[in-house]
Amino acid sequence: MSGTRTSGKRLAPVKESRETRALRRFFPEGRGRLTGEIEPGFFEPGSPRVREEGRVSGRWIMGGLFCIFTWDEHTYVGTRRDIRIRGYSIVGWDTQAKEYRMLRAANLGVLHQLRGNLRGNTLPFVSDETMLRGKRSRVRYTFIRKKTGLVDWIAEISAEGGPWQLISKDVLKYS
């Protein structure tokens, strides 16, 4: 088990591992900006495509084991500021399950637990199945590292086992 100190069945504190260090490409320590768009129909049937802008930040805790990733954004319909969306995620490597995990909460009233799988500069997280708008759904958040301090964040949904549909696409620029 990379990064763990165990003796038989005894659990002991874990240190930062190569798996947790790999996450820093997607969730760097510090602050940044978020810009992107949310697809038409996301907020309600017939709602327009909206632009979103805001701030993001990453803070590594527990000796580099987990990152608290936050975002605070506003949506815009034309030039009119519309909805404020705030969210928090805890991201890390689960040494027992041997997989990346994310717990994500947002003021839209959602709390998702997701599992991730790192493939090069792409890190998708897929949620457990949950009820969204009366349908059994999964959410997928894919982070794609473009270069140092520049990450694409793509959100998608699959309802009733159907194909993945785009919710939003954002660019995260860290300073």
C-alpha positions, 0 to 999 in steps of 0.5 A, spaced: 500 500 500 503 506 497 504 511 502 501 507 508 504 504 514 500 498 517 502 492 521 497 486 519 490 489 520 492 495 524 491 502 521 496 507 522 497 514 520 498 515 512 503 520 509 503 523 502 504 518 497 505 519 489 498 518 488 496 524 492 502 528 489 499 526 482 493 530 484 497 537 485 497 537 477 489 538 478 488 541 484 494 546 486 495 550 492 492 557 492 487 561 488 485 562 481 479 564 476 474 560 473 470 561 467 466 557 462 458 556 460 453 552 463 448 548 457 441 550 456 436 547 460 440 545 466 437 550 471 430 548 468 427 546 462 428 552 457 433 555 461 438 559 456 446 557 456 449 561 461 456 564 462 459 563 469 465 566 472 468 566 479 474 564 484 477 557 485 482 555 491 485 549 493 488 548 500 492 541 502 491 539 509 493 533 513 500 533 511 498 533 503 493 527 504 487 531 502 485 537 498 479 542 499 477 545 493 472 550 493 469 555 488 465 561 488 461 563 482 456 567 479 452 565 472 450 571 467 444 571 462 447 576 457 450 582 462 445 580 468 448 577 474 444 571 476 445 565 480 451 565 485 453 557 486 458 555 491 461 549 492 466 545 496 470 538 495 475 534 499 479 530 494 484 525 495 487 518 495 483 512 499 489 508 501 484 502 503 480 502 497 486 504 492 482 509 488 481 517 488 475 519 491 471 526 491 466 528 496 462 534 493 457 539 496 454 545 493 449 550 494 444 547 489 442 542 494 447 536 492 452 532 495 456 527 491 461 522 493 465 520 487 470 515 485 476 517 480 481 514 475 487 518 473 489 517 466 495 521 464 493 528 464 486 526 465 482 525 472 475 523 471 470 522 477 464 519 477 458 519 482 454 514 485 447 513 482 443 518 486 436 521 484 436 528 480 430 531 478 426 524 479 431 520 475 436 515 477 442 519 475 450 519 475 454 525 475 461 525 472 466 531 473 473 530 468 479 535 470 484 535 464 491 538 466 493 543 460 499 546 463 501 548 469 496 552 473 491 551 467 485 545 468 479 544 464 473 542 468 467 538 464 461 536 468 456 531 465 450 527 467 447 520 465 440 519 467 437 513 467 443 509 464 443 513 458 449 517 454 453 522 458 450 529 456 454 536 457 452 540 463 458 545 463 465 546 461 470 551 465 477 553 465 481 554 471 487 558 471 491 558 477 496 564 479 
